[in-house]
């Protein structure tokens, strides 16, 4: 498949890029991150990218995902209180 999508879920924005290696084209989308359900922005962004390129989900050959949500939660100390016990 010649269609690849990259996704980065950040604390404020979710960035997506679609690369069509056959046509040598790139399309990008940026949406507000939905922290309560991060997948919502991902799915909406993928739908927008596919529609703008006149493609369907079956055309996607690869999706790569990255996120800074967990890192941001640790740095900002906004996550749930947790502990690690070892023996």
C-alpha positions in Angstrom: 0.0 0.0 0.0 1.2 3.5 -0.7 -0.9 5.3 1.9 0.7 5.9 5.3 -0.7 7.9 8.2 1.2 9.3 11.2 -0.6 10.5 14.3 0.7 12.4 17.4 -1.7 13.0 20.3 -0.4 15.9 22.3 -1.7 17.7 25.3 -3.4 20.4 23.3 -3.5 19.3 19.6 -3.6 16.0 17.7 -1.5 16.2 14.6 -2.0 13.8 11.6 -0.2 13.4 8.3 -1.1 11.3 5.3 1.6 10.4 2.9 0.8 8.9 -0.5 4.1 7.5 -1.8 2.7 6.7 -5.2 1.5 10.2 -5.9 4.3 11.8 -3.8 1.8 13.9 -1.9 1.3 14.9 1.8 -1.8 16.1 3.6 -2.0 17.3 7.2 -4.7 17.8 9.8 -4.5 19.4 13.3 -7.4 19.0 15.7 -7.9 19.8 19.4 -7.0 16.8 21.5 -10.0 15.3 23.3 -8.3 14.2 26.6 -11.3 12.3 27.9 -11.4 10.2 24.7 -8.1 10.8 22.7 -9.3 8.4 20.0 -12.1 10.8 19.0 -9.6 13.3 17.5 -7.6 10.6 15.9 -10.6 9.0 14.2 -12.0 12.4 13.1 -8.6 13.4 11.7 -8.2 10.2 9.7 -11.7 10.7 8.3 -10.9 14.2 7.2 -7.5 13.2 5.7 -9.1 10.3 3.7 -12.0 12.5 2.5 -9.7 15.2 1.3 -7.6 12.7 -0.6 -10.7 10.8 -1.9 -9.5 7.6 -0.2 -11.1 5.0 2.0 -9.9 3.1 5.1 -9.0 0.1 3.0 -6.4 2.2 1.1 -4.3 2.7 4.3 -1.2 0.5 4.4 0.3 1.7 7.7 -0.6 3.9 10.7 2.1 5.1 13.1 1.0 6.5 16.4 2.9 8.5 19.0 1.7 10.5 22.0 2.9 12.9 24.7 -0.2 12.5 26.8 1.4 10.3 29.4 4.6 12.3 29.5 2.6 15.5 30.0 0.6 13.9 32.8 3.7 12.8 34.6 5.4 16.2 34.2 2.4 18.2 35.3 1.5 15.7 38.0 -2.1 15.5 36.8 -2.4 11.7 36.6 -3.9 9.3 39.1 -1.8 8.7 42.2 0.0 5.5 41.7 2.8 3.5 43.3 5.2 0.8 42.4 6.0 -2.0 44.8 8.9 -4.4 44.0 10.5 -7.3 45.9 
